[in-house]
Amino acid sequence: MRDAVEFERRGIPAVVLANDVFRPIADATAELLGLPSDYVERAVVYLPHPTSILSREAVKSLIDERWDEILAKLTGRAALSADGASAAPSLEESPLELARRAVDAFAEGLRADGAELVLRAYEEGVLQAQLDVFDAAACEGGVCLLPAPQLEAMIAAFVRPALPGLRAVQLWDPRDPT
């Protein structure tokens, strides 16, 4: 996404192609970069996960299927296809339940790479979560996941809209030797 933003700052239209399981991460990245709230909707085209295992012909076919949407976003027109947004959380939910739903939504992107994010606690504005990494062919040992400090920042950016009282995120990461 950073590359697309830099291209756009230089006057070069850009579209980000991202796997659909990384929607939460795209939203969090846009927030971290201070992009307009509609940036992801205007600039990201989602592809089914995983794409790394597809043949050259399958990738070409996938891009051909999405060409109208890619072109529409490159030229600034509204996207031709739009996915429904998730329902807004109920006002009756406790802060802990809101935190659990937000963490679970963020975890969708991690699951595709063989990892899980579990809420441990949410108290006094501090969200505590644990990263569990499983051996997966796509991401053995979690090497494709962001380092813990960056992952904490991404989690915070993603869950903050659901948890306005969020002060900090503490992440237990098995990859961190300390």
C-alpha positions in Angstrom: 0.0 0.0 0.0 2.9 2.3 0.7 4.1 2.0 -2.8 0.7 2.8 -4.2 0.5 5.9 -2.0 4.0 7.0 -3.2 3.0 6.5 -6.9 -0.1 8.6 -6.3 1.9 11.4 -4.6 4.0 11.5 -7.8 0.8 11.7 -9.9 0.8 8.1 -11.1 -2.5 6.3 -10.6 -2.2 3.1 -8.7 -4.4 0.2 -7.5 -3.4 -2.3 -4.8 -4.2 -5.9 -5.4 -4.6 -7.7 -2.1 -5.9 -11.1 -1.0 -9.4 -10.9 0.4 -8.4 -12.3 3.8 -6.3 -9.2 4.3 -9.1 -6.7 4.3 -8.7 -5.9 8.0 -5.0 -5.3 7.5 -5.6 -3.1 4.5 -7.9 -0.9 6.6 -5.5 -0.8 9.5 -2.6 0.1 7.2 -4.6 2.9 5.6 -5.3 4.3 9.1 -1.7 4.0 10.1 -0.6 5.9 7.0 -3.1 8.6 7.7 -5.0 8.0 4.5 -8.5 9.3 3.8 -11.2 7.0 5.2 -12.3 6.0 1.7 -8.8 5.2 0.4 -9.1 1.4 0.7 -12.5 1.4 -1.0 -11.1 3.5 -3.9 -7.7 1.9 -4.3 -7.8 -1.8 -3.3 -9.0 -4.7 -5.5 -9.4 -7.9 -3.6 -8.4 -11.3 -5.0 -9.3 -14.7 -3.5 -6.6 -16.2 -1.2 -4.2 -17.7 -1.8 -2.8 -16.3 -5.0 0.8 -17.3 -4.5 0.1 -20.9 -5.6 -1.6 -20.0 -8.9 -0.1 -20.6 -12.3 0.7 -17.7 -14.6 -2.4 -18.5 -16.6 -4.7 -18.6 -13.5 -3.3 -15.2 -12.4 -4.0 -13.8 -15.9 -7.5 -15.1 -15.8 -8.1 -13.7 -12.3 -6.8 -10.3 -13.4 -9.0 -10.4 -16.5 -12.0 -11.2 -14.3 -11.3 -8.1 -12.2 -10.2 -5.8 -15.1 -13.3 -3.6 -15.0 -12.9 -3.0 -11.3 -9.2 -2.3 -11.6 -9.7 0.1 -14.5 -12.5 1.9 -12.6 -10.3 2.4 -9.6 -7.4 3.6 -11.7 -9.5 6.1 -13.5 -11.3 7.3 -10.4 -14.7 6.0 -11.2 -16.7 4.2 -8.5 -15.9 0.5 -8.3 -18.2 -1.6 -10.3 -18.6 -4.3 -7.6 -18.8 -3.6 -3.9 -18.9 -6.0 -1.0 -21.2 -5.5 1.9 -19.8 -4.0 5.1 -20.1 -5.9 8.3 -22.9 -4.9 10.6 -22.2 -2.2 13.2 -21.7 -3.6 16.7 -24.6 -3.4 19.1 -24.4 -0.6 21.7 -25.4 -3.2 24.2 -22.2 -5.1 23.9 -19.7 -4.8 26.7 -16.2 -3.4 26.0 -14.8 -6.9 26.4 -17.2 -8.3 23.8 -16.4 -5.4 21.4 -12.7 -6.1 21.9 -13.2 -9.8 21.2 -15.1 -9.1 18.0 -12.5 -6.6 16.8 -9.6 -9.0 17.5 -11.4 -11.8 15.8 -12.0 -9.7 12.7 -8.3 -8.7 12.6 -7.3 -12.4 13.1 -9.0 -13.4 9.8 -6.0 -12.1 7.9 -3.5 -13.9 10.1 -5.3 -17.2 9.9 -4.5 -17.4 6.1 -0.8 -17.5 7.1 -1.2 -20.1 9.8 -1.5 -17.9 12.8 -4.2 -17.1 15.3 -4.7 -14.0 17.4 -6.5 -14.5 20.7 -7.8 -11.9 23.1 -6.4 -12.4 26.6 -7.9 -9.3 28.3 -9.3 -5.9 27.7 -9.1 -3.8 30.9 -8.7 0.0 31.5 -8.1 0.6 27.8 -5.3 -2.0 27.4 -5.9 -4.8 25.0 -3.8 -7.9 25.7 -3.6 -10.4 22.9 -1.6 -13.5 22.2 -0.3 -14.6 18.8 -0.2 -18.3 18.1 1.8 -19.4 15.1 1.2 -22.8 13.6 3.4 -24.6 11.0 1.8 -23.8 7.7 3.2 -24.3 4.3 2.4 -20.7 3.3 4.2 -19.2 6.3 6.4 -21.7 8.2 7.2 -20.4 11.7 5.4 -17.1 11.1 8.2 -15.6 9.0 5.7 -13.8 6.8 4.0 -12.1 9.7 5.0 -8.5 10.8 7.3 -8.2 13.7 5.5 -7.8 17.1 5.9 -4.0 17.4 4.4 -3.4 13.9 1.7 -6.0 14.5 0.8 -4.2 17.8 0.4 -0.9 15.9 -1.7 -2.6 13.2 -3.9 -4.2 15.8 -4.4 -0.9 17.5 -5.2 0.9 14.3 -7.7 -1.8 13.4 -9.5 -2.1 16.7 -9.6 1.5 17.7 -12.8 2.4 15.8 -14.6 -0.4 17.8 -12.8 0.6 21.1 -12.6 4.4 21.3 -11.1 4.0 24.9 -8.1 2.0 23.6 -4.9 3.2 25.2 -2.5 0.4 24.3 -2.1 -3.0 22.8 0.2 -5.6 24.4 1.0 -8.6 22.2 2.5 -11.9 23.4 4.4 -13.2 20.4 6.0 -16.7 20.4 8.5 -15.5 17.8 9.9 -12.9 20.3 12.7 -14.4 22.3 12.5 -11.8 25.1 
